Amino acid sequence: MSTLDGTFSLGDRTVKRLGYGAMQLAGPGVFGPPKDRDAAIAVLREAVARGVNHIDTSDYYGPHVTNQLIREALHPYPEDLVIVTKVGARRGQDASWVPAFSAKELTQAVRDNLSNLRLDVMEVVNLRIMFDAHGPAEGSIEAPLTVLADLQRQGLVRHIGLSNVTAAQVAQARRICNIVCVQNHYNLAHRADEALIDATARDGIAYVPFFPLGGFTPLQSSVLSQVASRLGATPMQVALAWLLARARNILLIPGTSSAAHLRENLAAAELELPKDALASLDSIGARAESAGAESR
């Protein structure tokens, strides 16, 4: 087993550090059904067959589409499979992403996830904060988080996480209830959360970077390509391996609707990055930060 492979705690469950994100199984713009439903089902089944035991989803993907696919492909679920969802948004009829923070909306969202996944309790529910469409923004999250904590006391939610949040919001949340994971935007070129990753690692909280490969705009870097070529790997495998090496509490959920890309992503767990390769890759974040400063 590679030193980069392994497991980490997610609540009271233990999951492999390389999981799967279901977002791309929905149609274009994460809206509507997939072009090929059978292929989507096959990708989910192959992920679990290859040992994935952490799947990230949300009932607002589609909406409802990815959860219904997961249920069709995998129910009854393997005992070790941890399905993590998100609430705090809904989809407009024009495919827009609309904040949904009221007690009624959050309660319905949890119940919809349970229904579409055919579960009695959600293992982990992340509260997605939508104060700013472009990233985390300060503001109190006490009201929506209190609703989620109440649903936890009712037995509908086992563990609670946060998504798209600031360090101050994580601190506020931990005064309200136990937080088992933080899901924020982070990758080789987008490293605003360096300090938060270190803080969550110290406290045993999982950090789950979304857009680990760049999201809707895939990572592109000559340095990344050069390192990948030297190691006989793909740039995306190197980007995932760098994240696994960054901190032991990082759990990855790269998404794909392609079985070939799924296999490629999972192989990143076996990729060892030499120290000089890590140093070269670390420089990508510094360059991106410098370019961002110059553009402001």
C-alpha positions in Angstrom: 0.0 0.0 0.0 1.2 3.5 -0.9 2.1 5.8 2.0 -0.4 8.2 0.4 -3.2 5.7 0.7 -4.9 5.0 3.9 -7.9 6.1 5.9 -9.2 8.9 8.1 -12.1 9.3 10.5 -15.4 10.9 9.3 -17.5 11.2 12.4 -17.4 7.7 14.0 -16.8 6.0 10.6 -13.5 5.3 8.9 -13.3 6.0 5.2 -10.6 5.6 2.6 -9.0 8.9 1.7 -9.8 8.7 -1.9 -13.6 8.8 -2.4 -16.0 9.8 -5.2 -18.1 12.9 -5.8 -21.4 12.3 -7.6 -22.0 15.8 -8.9 -21.0 15.1 -12.5 -23.5 12.3 -12.9 -26.3 14.8 -13.4 -26.9 16.6 -16.7 -25.1 19.7 -18.0 -24.7 22.4 -15.4 -25.5 19.7 -12.8 -29.1 20.0 -13.9 -31.5 17.3 -15.3 -30.7 13.7 -16.0 -27.4 12.3 -17.4 -27.1 11.7 -21.1 -26.4 8.0 -20.4 -28.1 6.7 -17.3 -26.7 3.2 -17.7 -23.1 4.6 -17.8 -23.8 6.7 -14.6 -25.0 3.6 -12.8 -21.9 1.6 -14.0 -19.5 4.3 -12.7 -21.1 4.2 -9.3 -21.0 0.4 -9.1 -17.4 0.3 -10.3 -16.3 2.9 -7.7 -17.7 0.7 -4.9 -16.3 -2.4 -6.5 -12.8 -0.8 -6.5 -13.1 -0.1 -2.8 -14.5 3.4 -2.6 -16.5 3.8 0.7 -17.1 7.5 0.7 -19.5 9.1 -1.8 -20.4 12.8 -1.8 -23.7 13.9 -3.2 -26.6 16.3 -2.7 -30.3 16.2 -3.5 -29.9 19.6 -5.2 -27.7 17.9 -7.9 -30.2 17.5 -10.7 -32.2 18.1 -8.5 -32.8 14.6 -7.1 -30.9 13.0 -10.0 -27.7 11.9 -8.4 -29.3 10.5 -5.2 -31.8 8.5 -7.3 -28.9 7.1 -9.3 -27.0 6.2 -6.2 -30.0 4.4 -4.8 -30.6 2.5 -8.1 -27.0 1.6 -8.4 -26.0 0.7 -4.9 -29.1 0.0 -2.6 -29.0 -2.0 -0.4 -25.7 -0.3 0.5 -22.5 -2.0 1.6 -22.1 -1.7 5.4 -18.9 0.3 5.1 -20.3 2.8 2.6 -20.6 6.4 3.9 -22.8 8.7 1.9 -22.4 12.4 2.6 -24.8 15.0 1.4 -25.2 18.8 1.5 -28.2 21.1 2.3 -28.5 24.9 2.2 -29.4 25.4 -1.5 -32.1 24.6 -4.0 -32.3 24.8 -7.8 -34.3 27.3 -9.7 -36.2 26.2 -12.8 -33.6 28.1 -14.8 -30.9 25.8 -13.1 -29.8 28.7 -10.8 -28.4 27.9 -7.3 -30.6 29.5 -4.7 -29.9 29.8 -1.0 -32.3 27.7 1.1 -31.6 28.3 4.8 -35.0 28.5 6.4 -36.0 25.8 9.0 -38.6 24.5 6.6 -36.2 24.3 3.6 -33.5 22.6 5.6 -35.8 20.1 7.1 -37.4 19.3 3.7 -33.9 19.0 2.2 -32.8 16.4 4.8 -36.1 14.5 4.3 -35.7 14.6 0.5 -32.1 13.2 0.8 -33.3 10.4 3.0 -36.2 9.6 0.7 -34.3 9.6 -2.6 -31.4 7.6 -1.1 -33.8 5.3 0.7 -32.0 5.8 4.1 -33.4 6.2 7.6 -30.6 8.5 8.8 -28.0 10.5 6.9 -24.5 9.6 8.0 -23.1 13.2 7.4 -24.9 16.3 6.3 -22.9 19.3 5.3 -24.4 22.8 5.7 -23.5 24.7 2.6 -23.2 28.4 3.2 -24.4 30.6 0.4 -23.7 34.2 1.5 -21.6 34.8 -1.5 -21.8 33.0 -4.9 -18.0 33.3 -5.4 -16.7 31.8 -2.1 -16.8 31.9 1.6 -18.1 35.1 3.2 -18.4 36.1 6.8 -21.7 36.1 8.6 -23.4 34.2 11.4 -24.4 30.6 10.6 -26.1 30.0 14.0 -29.7 29.9 12.8 -29.4 27.3 10.0 -26.9 25.2 12.0 -29.2 25.2 15.0 -31.9 23.7 12.7 -29.5 21.0 11.5 -28.4 20.2 15.1 -32.1 19.8 16.0 -32.6 17.3 13.1 -29.5 15.5 14.5 -31.2 15.3 17.9 -34.3 13.9 16.2 -32.2 11.1 14.7 -32.4 12.1 11.1 -28.7 13.2 10.9 -25.8 11.4 12.5 -23.0 13.9 11.9 -22.7 17.5 10.8 -20.2 19.2 8.5 -19.8 22.6 6.9 -19.2 23.7 3.3 -18.0 27.0 1.8 -17.1 28.5 5.2 -14.6 30.7 6.8 -12.4 29.8 9.8 -14.5 32.1 12.0 -17.7 30.2 10.9 -16.0 26.9 11.7 -15.2 28.2 15.2 -18.8 29.5 15.7 -20.2 26.2 14.5 -18.1 24.1 16.9 -19.6 26.1 19.8 -23.1 24.9 18.6 -22.5 21.3 17.8 -19.7 18.8 16.9 -18.3 19.3 13.3 -16.8 16.3 11.6 -15.7 17.8 8.3 -15.2 21.0 6.3 -15.7 21.0 2.6 -14.1 24.0 0.9 -12.5 25.0 -2.4 -8.9 24.0 -2.4 -6.4 22.6 -4.9 -2.9 23.1 -6.3 -3.7 26.5 -7.6 -6.3 27.7 -5.0 -4.8 27.6 -1.5 -6.7 30.2 0.5 -7.4 27.5 3.2 -3.8 26.6 4.2 -4.2 27.7 7.8 -7.7 26.1 8.1 -6.4 22.8 6.8 -3.7 22.8 9.5 -6.2 23.7 12.2 -8.7 21.0 11.2 -5.9 18.5 11.1 -4.9 19.3 14.6 -8.4 18.8 15.8 -9.1 15.6 13.9 -11.6 17.2 11.6 -11.7 15.9 8.0 -11.0 18.5 5.3 -12.7 17.6 2.0 -11.6 19.9 -0.9 -14.1 20.4 -3.6 -12.9 21.2 -7.2 -9.7 19.2 -6.3 -8.9 19.2 -10.1 -10.1 22.7 -10.8 -13.8 22.1 -11.2 -15.4 23.6 -14.2 -12.0 25.0 -15.3 -9.6 22.1 -15.1 -6.1 22.8 -13.6 -3.6 23.8 -16.2 0.1 24.3 -15.4 3.3 23.7 -17.3 5.0 22.7 -14.0 2.2 20.2 -13.3 2.5 18.8 -16.8 6.3 18.5 -16.5 6.1 16.7 -13.1 3.5 14.3 -14.5 5.5 13.5 -17.5 8.6 12.8 -15.4 6.6 10.4 -13.1 4.8 8.7 -15.9 1.4 9.9 -14.6 -1.3 12.2 -15.8 -1.5 15.8 -14.5 -4.7 15.1 -12.7 -3.2 12.1 -10.9 -0.3 14.3 -9.7 -2.8 17.0 -8.6 -4.7 14.4 -6.5 -1.5 12.8 -5.1 -0.3 16.3 -4.0 -3.5 16.8 -2.1 -3.1 13.4 -0.4 0.4 14.4 0.6 -0.6 17.8 1.8 -2.3 16.7 5.1 -3.5 13.4 6.5 -7.0 14.7 7.2 -7.6 15.5 3.6 -10.3 13.3 2.0 -10.7 13.5 -1.8 -13.9 13.3 -3.7 -13.0 13.7 -7.4 -16.0 13.3 -9.6 -16.4 11.9 -13.1 -19.0 10.3 -15.3 -16.4 8.2 -17.0 -15.3 4.8 -15.8 -11.9 5.3 -17.4 -11.4 8.6 -15.5 -12.6 7.0 -12.3 -9.9 4.3 -12.6 -7.3 7.0 -13.4 -8.3 9.0 -10.3 -8.2 6.1 -8.0 -4.7 5.2 -9.2 -3.5 8.5 -7.7 -3.6 6.9 -4.3 -0.6 4.7 -5.3 1.5 7.6 -6.7 4.5 8.6 -4.6 5.7 12.2 -5.1 9.5 12.7 -4.6 10.5 15.7 -2.5 11.7 17.7 -5.5 8.4 17.1 -7.3 6.5 18.3 -4.2 8.7 21.5 -4.1 7.9 22.2 -7.8 4.2 21.6 -7.3 4.2 23.9 -4.2 5.4 26.7 -6.4 2.2 26.6 -8.4 0.2 28.0 -5.5 2.7 30.8 -5.0 2.5 31.8 -8.6 -1.3 31.7 -8.7 -1.4 33.9 -5.5 1.1 36.4 -7.1 -0.9 36.5 -10.3 -4.1 37.1 -8.3 -2.6 39.9 -6.3 -1.4 41.6 -9.5 -4.9 41.4 -11.1 -6.5 43.1 -8.1 
